[in-house]
Amino acid sequence: MKKTITTQQLTSDEEKQIFVVLTQFISWLRAKKMVSNMPSIRYMDLPSADADWVMKFDPVTGDISFNTFCRKHCSFEYFQSIVIHEFFHLAVQKVPSKEDATRVKDDFGEQLMKLIDIEADFFTALFYKEILGYSLVGYLKLYHEGSKVFKDKWIRMGKLERFIGTLLSISKMFINHPTNAKKVSSYDLYLVAISPLFTEDNLHVLVIRNEHIYFDLIHASAADFVKIKECYTNDDGFSLKGYVDRIVAFITKALSITIPESITKEIARL
């Protein structure tokens, strides 16, 4: 993969880093045996376009472009996570564009597209843990930034359900594997339904494991839901520590798990 640069938003060092981290990600996906036929990519471009797209891929020419326009609103670390997420859509899931996502929704419904996004969120986080050395707290810093920089004008149910499902999925992975000593070989992805909360005082989830899928309930009251919803909107401008504390409290109660001491100490240092 060669690169051609026409960016207005990245420094030369950041341009090089994007190329390096994508190369690492491709090698990691191959090592995980998650792709059998990697898309043939000849050139990578990093333009800045004030338009509603993040990634474009031309399967005929092998050209891939990542829109750097949002970089002026966020840190490089956050932008890099967007690139990795979008490339997972292309390389693994074969859903590289909004048109492809629309077709998935039309054919299989909104819930499957939500699960596709949660899976991309999860494997982005797993790559950050296994290759880039991120901890749970370090990774939640990116979500805290996103809550401040990229706010929705209104709360959309599907977006909030994806947010909660992603937090459950990635947090459990980090909590069950707090060090980088071992690679993660098993995981759970959580597809959340919010509506039962208003009548049953809990959340319904489908848990997608390596081997099977099962239905479950997670422990979350209406009050817990309000707190996690406030993290999603972050209208109150939570500090990083306040944001992480709320999320970790929600996760530990919802999944009935204990936070490892190493994570507790890292939170205390915030």
N, C-alpha and C positions, 0 to 999 in steps of 0.2 A: 504494500500500500504506500503510494507516494502522496505527498501533500502539496497543495497549492494554496497559498494564503492570500485572501483579499479582505481580511478582517479590519475593522476599525475599533474593535472593543477589547481585544486581547493584546497583551505585551508579547514580544517575541519569545520570552521564556515560557509564558503561558501557552502559546501556540505549540511549542515543542513538547510541553508536558501533556497536552491533550493527545498528541500523537503517540507519546510513550505509553500513557495509561490505556489507550485503546488497544495498543499492541499487547500490553499485559493482559487486558481483559479477554482478548481473542485467545491467547495462549491458555488462560485459566479455563475458559469455556471448553476448549478442546481437551484439556486435562480432566475436566469433570465429565467428559463424554456427553455433553449437552447438545453438541452440534455434530452432524455427520457431514453436511455440505455447507461450509461457510460461504456467504455471498462473496462473489468475486468483486473486490474493490480495487480500483486502479488509483483513484485520486480522492483525497479528502480536502474539502474546501471549508473555510470558516468565514463566510460573509456576514455582514450586519444588515439585516433587512427589517424594517419596521412593518412586519406582517405577522399574521397568525400561523406561524409554523415553526417547528423546532428542528426537525430533521427531514431531509429529502434524499431519496436514493433512486438512481436510475439503473435498473438491472441490465439495460442494454449496453450502456457505456461503462458501468461500474463506478460512476461518480457518486460520492456521498457528500452532503453538505449539512453543517450544523449552524443554525442561526445564532449568532453571538449577540443579538440585540439586547437580550435580557441581562447580559453580563454587566451592563452599566447600572443595574438595579440590585445586583447581588455580588457576593464574594466569588472568587474563582473556584473555591472548593465546592460551593453550591452548584455553580454552573457545570463543573466537571461531573457531578452526580447526575445532572440532567442528561448529559451526553451519554453516560454509561447506561442509564435507564432506557433511553431511546434506542441505543444500539442493541440492547437485549430484545426489544420489540422486533427489530429487524432480523438479527442473527438467529435467535432461538424460536421466537413465536411467529415469525413471518407476518407481522402486522406493523409495517413500518410507517404508515401514514394515517391521517384522520379518515380518509376514504376507506381504508382497510378496516379501521375500527368501526366505522358506520356499517359496513357490510357484516361484521361479526354481530353487532347489535341487532341488525335486521334479521339475520339468519338464526341466531341463537339466544337473543335477548340481552338485556342490560346486565344481568347478573354475571354472565360469562365474561363480558368485557371487563367488569369490575374485578373478577378473579384474575384475568390476564394482567391487569395493572398491579394488583397485589403481588402476583408472582414476580413481575419485573422489579417492583419495589424491594421484595425480599432478596432477590439475587444480586441486586445492586448493593444492598447492605452486606450481604455475605462476602462479596468481592472486597468491599471496603474493610471488612474484618480480617479475612484470610490473607489478602495481598497487601493492602495499604495499612494494616495494623490498627484500625479504629476500634475503640471500645464502644459500649452502649452509650455512655455519656457523650463521647466525641461525636457519635453519629446523630444523637438527638440534637446536638448543636445545629446541625444542618436543618432539621425540622423546625427548630426555634427560629432560625433565620427566615425560613420560608413562610412561617406564620406572620412575620412582621412585614415581609417584602411583597409577597404575592397573596394578598387577601382577596377572597371572593366578596362581591358586593352583597350577596345573600347566601344563606346556607342551603346548599342543595343536598337532599337526602342521600343520593348516591355517592357524592363526594365525601360526605361525613362518614358513611358506612365504609368506604374504602380507607379513609384515614384511620378509623378504629381497627379495621381488619389488618392493615399494614402494621400499626403499632403493636398489636397482639402478636403478629407473626415474627417481626424482627426482634422485638424485646425478648420474647421467649427464647429465640435462638441465642441472643447475646447472654442471657441469664443462665441458660443451660450450658453454655460454652464460654465462660468468662475470660479464659486465656486463649492465646494463639497456639498453644502447644499441640492441639489436635485439630484436624480438619473436621468440619461438620458433615456427617454422613446421613443424618436423619433430621427431619424438620416438619413443622406443621404450618399450614397456611389457613388463615381464618377468614371465611366469608360471612359477614355479619348482617343480620336483619334487625333493624332498630325498632320497627313497629310493635313487637310484643312487649317492649319495655313499658308501654303506657297502660297495659292491662295485666301484665304478669310480674312486673318489677324485676325482669331479667332480660338478657339478650339471647336470641337464638343464633347459633353459628353452625355452619358446615365446616368441619375440619378436614382439610385435604392433606393426608399423609403420603409418604413415599409409596406405601403399599395399598392404601384404601381411603375411602371417604366415610365419615360418620357424622351424625347429628349430635349436637350437644347444647347445653345451656352454660352461660358464664355468669358469674355473680356480679351484677351491676344494678344498683338501685337508680331511681330517677335522679337522686342527688348526685350520684357518681357520674351519671350521664351528663348532667349540667356542667360538671367540672371539666370533663374531657371535651365537651363542646366548646367551652371557653378557651381551652388550649387550641382548638382548631381555628377559632376566630381571632383569638389573642387581642380582643378589643381593649383589654385592660393593660396591655403592654407588659406581660409578665417578664420578670428577670429570667435569665437562663436557669438559675437554680429553682425558682418558683415553677417554671415550666416543666423542668425535669422531675421535680418532686411530685407534681400532680400526675404526670404520666406514669411514673413508677408506682405510685400509690394505687392508681387505677389498675395497672397490669397485675400487680401482686394480689390484689383482691379478686379481680376477674378470673384469674387462672389459678388461684390458691397456691402460689409459689413464693419462695423465700429469696430475697435478694442476696447474692454472695457478698461477703465482707469487702472484697476488692471494689465492687461497684458502689457500695455504701460509702466507702472512704473517698472515692473519686467524687461522688456527689457532694460530700461534706466540704471538699476543697474548692467548690465553685464559688 
